[in-house]
């Protein structure tokens, strides 16, 4: 049996979200879970293995997964990936960022449904990833700009 780590993220009670944009030459983070929701984008890791709950999949050139359950174990590992330039953008946010009073509104029904599905891990198709890629690509720059003020 593998040990499953409980990650204490750097997201504080005064933060809405935490963003980290990093380049890595391999996947080596152990399987874990945390109380925060997480959107994880990976590119350049074709052949890597994504493990979310009881799902084990090999990823393509791009991968985007939303996890909204604090007890859902997850990790990405090397698998068959031979790349030495893997980009990973992780956005962690608190579950109270979307209060029930907001999610119960008609205009947020699609967000409510998405977060419910993401309790088991929600992998987005390539066409959806490509629609948001440019925003993800500049997210760190936007975050740095916000922190100046």
N, C-alpha and C positions, 0 to 999 in steps of 0.2 A: 504494500500500500504506500502511495506517495504522500508526503506531507504537503498540506495545502496551507500556504501562508496567508495571514490576515494582514493586508497592507494598510498602513496608516499613511494616507496621502497628505501632501502639503497644503491641501485646501483648508483654509481656516473658516470659522463661522462668519467672518466678515467678508468673505469672497463669494462671488457668484459662480466663478469657474476658475479652473487652473488649466493652463495650456503649456505643453512641452513639445518642442519640435526638435527632434534629434536624428542624427545620422549614426548608423551603427554598422559594424562589419559582420555581425552575427546576432542571432536571437539566443539569449541565455537566461531570461528571467523565468523563475519557477512559477508553477501554477499558483494562483492566488485569488483572493476576493477582497472587496472593500465595500464600505457602505455607500460611497458615491456612485452616481451614474457615470458611464464612460462612453465616449465616442472615440474609436481608435481607427486611424487611417494608416495604412502601410503601403508603400510602393517600392519597387525594386527588389521584391522578395519572392519572386516566382519560385514555387516549389516548397516554400515554407509551410509549416503545419499550424493551423489555427485550431485550438481546443477551447470550446465554450460549452460548459456543462457536459453533456454526454455526446456532443457533436465534435467529430474530428474531421477536418477538411484540409485539403491542400489548396493554397491560395494561388491566384494568378499574379500578374504584374501589379495589380491594385487590389486593395482590400479595405472595406469600410464596414465596421461593426458597431452597433449600439447595444450597450448592456445597461439595463435599468434595475436589476435586482441585486441587493447587497450580498446575497448568498450564492450568486452564480460564479462558480470558479471558472477561470479563463487564463489562457496564455497563448503565446505564439512561440514556436520553436523552429530550429534550423531545418528540420525535415530534409528535403532534397535541394534546398536553396544553396546556390553556389555564389551568389552575389556578395560583394564586399562593400557595397554602398546601399544600405537599406535605410529608407527614410520612414520614420514613425512619428506621427502627430497624435498626441493623446490629449483629449479634452475631458476633464473630470468636472462634474458639477453636482451640487447638492440636490437631493430629491425634493426639498422644499422650495426649489427655484420655481417650480410649477405647482402652486397650491391647488387643492381640489376645487376651490371656488373658481379658479381660472379654467382648469381642465374640464369642468362640467359645462362650460359655455359652448353653444353650438359651433362657433367659429374655431374652437379648439378640439373638435371631435376627432379630427385626423391625427392630431398630436397625441391625444389620449389613447387612441387605438395603437399608434406606433409605440408608445411607451409601454403599453400592456404587452405587446408582442415581444418587445425588447427585454422583458423579464426573463425570457428564455434565450436571449441573444438574437439580434436581428442583423443579418448580413444583407448589405445592399447590392443590387446588381450593378454591373459595370456602367450601364448607361446613366444610372443615378449618380454613381461616383463621379463620372465625367462632368455632370452638371454642376457639381459643387467643388470640383478640383481646384479651380482658380481661387475660390474663397478660402479653401483650406491652405493653399499654397502661401497666401499672404496673411494668414491668421496671426502668426507670431509678430509680424510687423505692426499689425493693427493693435495687438495687445500692448506692445511696447509704446505705441503712440498714446494709448489711453492712460498709461501709467505716468506719462509726463505731466498730466494735468491734475 
